[in-house]
Amino acid sequence: MSETPDEIPLETIQKYAPLMMQGVPWANFLGFEVTGVERGRAFARVPWREDLVGDPSTGVIHGGVITSLLDNLAGVAIATRLRKLRAMATLDLRIDYMRPAEKGREILAEAECYHITRSVAFVHAWAYHGSREERIVASASGAFALNDPKRWTPASGGLSAIQNAVESGK
Amino acid sequence: MSRAEQVSAFLETLPFAATLGMRCEIFGDEMTAVLPFQEKLIGNAAIRALHGGAIGAFLELTAMAQLYLVGDLATPPKPIDLTVDYLRSGRAETLYARASVRKLGSRMSSVHAEAWQTDRDKPVAALRAQFLVEVRTEED
């Protein structure tokens, strides 16, 4: 995807993207970690943990953990395509649970912001083991509302760090 | 064991339900799921809003518990797909949810659920989900 000059610099997003998960109490509590950011895309992982299991007979991680991961990662993917800082709110999210996650194995995730307007961002996201081709666990699609961050003062965690960096021209 | 006891027993076997910190209050065939506010559930620290994923997870578990309440299930319901509509931001307060099983077949079931805080007419989020179920037969 070509980088237009008025998008927020990718380096700024890359620097502060980890904060968009670790700085979010629920994402931090579940152990989410950003592993990479490109223009339009973001990657993350969540290690397997006993207390996240939804079916003790199989050790499968509960779907709610995957919902949380893909929802949060979608926000990071959207940030890479913003021209100026926007507060994001999930409008809806649809998840297909394609196969159960395997016991003891970390879950990887990817989110792609495939279209963005002034007020809405559209995202596809996937959770998988190894690679998307190897063993896909779930796929998701969602729409997110973009709002003027002045409505939220101060902006939160990673977003406020990005805002400060953008304002100071770094 | 009554259906209500079965639901409680089901939730107790799920580590993630305890991690989330939810419980269910059951009166006859009516169930209200309760998620007391906890700091870890925050998704946006600036406006102190609940994380959309936490709300989605709560609704999914509420739907599963409701299936246990109305159906004689041999195994936990397996989610096939779900959609969550986020209608208002969840404040740093207790979240409640109720679910209704729209259809319970021998293998497939469809469930709706809605979460709210102080005012039930102002829902925070709504879920629609399909589950694969295994209804207990007489041989079981």
Interface residues (C-beta under 8 A of the other chain):
Chain A: G23 V24 P25 W26 A27 F29 E50 D51 L52 V53 G54 D55 P56 I61 H62 G63 G64 V65 T67 S68 L69 L70 D71 N72 A89 T90 L91 D92 L93 R94 I95 D96 Y97 P100 W152 T153 P154 A155 S156 G157 L159 S160
Chain B: T13 L14 P15 F16 A18 T19 L20 E39 K40 L41 I42 G43 N44 A45 A46 I47 L50 H51 G52 G53 A54 G56 A57 F58 E60 L61 P76 K78 P79 I80 D81 L82 T83 V84 D85 Y86 S89
